[in-house]
Amino acid sequence: MATVLLVRHGRTTANATGQLAGRTPGVHLDDRGRDQASLTGERIAAVPVVGVVSSPLERCAETARAIVERQRGTPSSSVEPELTECDYGQWQGRQLSDLATEDLWRVVQSQPSAVVFPGGESMAGMQARAVAAIRRHDAAIEAEHGPGAVWVAVSHGDIIKSILADALGMHLDVFQRLEVGPASVSIVTYGASRPRVSATNTDSGDLSWLVKAIPSGDAAVGGGAGTPDANGGGASTPAEDDRTPRIVT
């Protein structure tokens, strides 16, 4: 099975000011976000990835570029519209602090599967399109490059959380339990029996063990011996000024 590294874009000017950017054009990485993307690119440089697929929005394209530029080879690069940000409709461009006073905010926290953003899309629809896109790209990459291939998908907080929830077998209504920080790396391998989630929300640590990892469709009874020379980073703590985790763009 191929392995996908799910990367959230680095911090943006909107993240820093508490704005729900959504699909607003012209939202770029800020200085800190560029540093985060650079660090993530350096982490992933230890792994020869065969492709980098990105949301079309600028903040993801900039993060993807930082990853591609640090690869020794030349991975394919493409844009996937189905990995774009959730369509927040009339919520787009507003301050998170204002949105938190609305009745729909409580539904977003407790029952995301019932949420349809006014003038936008449903969170269930968001998850369905994102998961379908990831699985489609993963199958194509494995068919072309073999079961040991590693590739990168650069997207947005809620998109990646919904993909991870699906891979973990979690209902969308509990996906708010997951954290996906700026420029974090989560690792999923899809198999014939089930997906395997090797890591979520990492912002440090060696990823070179992915080069030696041998994909297997079966779970190791008893837990197994771990990945070869594994020394990956654990879950990150969100930055002090990026702790509004329940809608992350």
DAMO-V565602 format. One record per residue. N is the residue number from 0. PSI is psi as a letter, one per 20 degrees, with the letter a starting at -180 (999 if undefined). OMEGA is omega in whole degrees, 0 to 359 (* if undefined). BURIAL is b if it has 9 or more other C-alpha atoms within 8 Angstrom, else e. Layout:
{{N/PSI/OMEGA/BURIAL} {N/PSI/OMEGA/BURIAL}}
This chain:
{{0/q/173/b} {1/r/179/b} {2/p/179/b} {3/p/172/b} {4/o/180/b} {5/o/185/b} {6/p/172/b} {7/q/177/b} {8/q/176/b} {9/r/183/b} {10/q/181/b} {11/r/175/b} {12/h/179/b} {13/g/177/b} {14/g/185/b} {15/h/182/b} {16/j/177/e} {17/k/180/b} {18/q/175/b} {19/n/187/b} {20/h/183/b} {21/c/181/b} {22/j/179/b} {23/p/178/e} {24/q/175/e} {25/j/176/e} {26/o/187/b} {27/r/172/b} {28/q/172/b} {29/a/183/b} {30/g/180/e} {31/h/179/b} {32/h/177/b} {33/h/177/b} {34/g/179/e} {35/g/180/b} {36/h/178/b} {37/g/179/b} {38/g/179/e} {39/g/176/b} {40/h/179/b} {41/h/177/b} {42/g/184/b} {43/i/180/b} {44/h/178/b} {45/i/183/b} {46/p/176/b} {47/n/181/b} {48/q/184/b} {49/i/180/b} {50/q/176/b} {51/o/181/b} {52/p/187/b} {53/q/163/b} {54/q/181/b} {55/i/184/b} {56/q/190/b} {57/g/184/b} {58/h/177/b} {59/h/178/b} {60/h/180/b} {61/h/178/b} {62/g/178/b} {63/h/180/b} {64/h/179/e} {65/h/178/b} {66/g/182/b} {67/g/183/b} {68/h/183/e} {69/j/176/b} {70/q/178/b} {71/h/177/e} {72/a/179/e} {73/n/179/e} {74/q/175/b} {75/q/178/e} {76/p/179/b} {77/r/178/e} {78/p/179/e} {79/o/181/b} {80/h/182/e} {81/i/175/e} {82/j/179/b} {83/r/183/b} {84/q/173/b} {85/q/174/b} {86/n/182/b} {87/j/175/b} {88/c/184/b} {89/i/176/e} {90/h/185/b} {91/p/177/b} {92/i/182/b} {93/r/179/b} {94/p/179/b} {95/h/180/b} {96/h/176/e} {97/g/181/e} {98/h/181/b} {99/i/179/e} {100/i/183/e} {101/q/181/e} {102/h/182/e} {103/h/180/e} {104/g/181/b} {105/h/177/b} {106/h/176/b} {107/h/181/b} {108/h/191/b} {109/h/182/e} {110/m/183/b} {111/h/182/b} {112/i/180/b} {113/i/188/b} {114/p/166/b} {115/o/182/e} {116/p/183/b} {117/o/183/b} {118/j/183/e} {119/b/183/b} {120/r/176/b} {121/q/177/b} {122/h/176/b} {123/g/177/b} {124/h/176/e} {125/g/181/b} {126/g/184/b} {127/g/182/e} {128/h/181/b} {129/g/180/b} {130/g/179/b} {131/g/180/e} {132/g/180/b} {133/g/181/b} {134/h/179/b} {135/g/178/e} {136/g/182/e} {137/g/180/b} {138/h/180/b} {139/g/181/e} {140/g/178/b} {141/h/180/b} {142/h/183/e} {143/h/190/e} {144/i/178/b} {145/r/188/b} {146/i/179/b} {147/j/185/b} {148/q/175/b} {149/p/179/b} {150/r/186/b} {151/p/171/b} {152/p/182/b} {153/p/184/b} {154/b/190/b} {155/r/186/b} {156/g/182/b} {157/h/178/b} {158/g/182/b} {159/h/177/b} {160/g/181/b} {161/h/177/b} {162/g/178/b} {163/g/179/b} {164/g/177/b} {165/g/181/b} {166/h/180/b} {167/i/182/b} {168/k/180/e} {169/q/172/b} {170/q/179/e} {171/h/182/b} {172/i/177/b} {173/j/183/b} {174/i/177/b} {175/i/175/b} {176/i/181/e} {177/q/174/e} {178/p/175/e} {179/n/185/b} {180/r/179/b} {181/p/178/b} {182/j/178/b} {183/q/179/b} {184/p/172/b} {185/q/189/b} {186/p/181/b} {187/p/172/b} {188/p/179/b} {189/p/179/b} {190/r/181/b} {191/h/183/e} {192/g/185/e} {193/r/170/e} {194/q/174/b} {195/p/180/b} {196/o/183/b} {197/h/182/e} {198/q/174/b} {199/q/169/b} {200/k/179/b} {201/q/177/b} {202/j/177/b} {203/r/176/b} {204/q/182/b} {205/p/177/b} {206/j/184/b} {207/i/178/e} {208/h/179/b} {209/h/179/e} {210/h/184/e} {211/i/184/e} {212/p/179/b} {213/o/182/e} {214/q/175/b} {215/q/181/e} {216/i/184/b} {217/q/175/e} {218/q/179/e} {219/p/178/e} {220/p/183/e} {221/i/176/e} {222/h/177/e} {223/a/185/e} {224/j/180/e} {225/r/180/e} {226/q/182/e} {227/p/177/e} {228/k/182/e} {229/p/178/b} {230/l/185/e} {231/r/178/e} {232/q/177/b} {233/a/181/b} {234/q/183/b} {235/r/171/b} {236/p/182/e} {237/q/180/e} {238/q/184/e} {239/h/184/e} {240/j/181/e} {241/k/186/b} {242/k/169/e} {243/m/196/e} {244/i/190/e} {245/i/162/e} {246/o/185/e} {247/p/188/b} {248/999/*/b}}
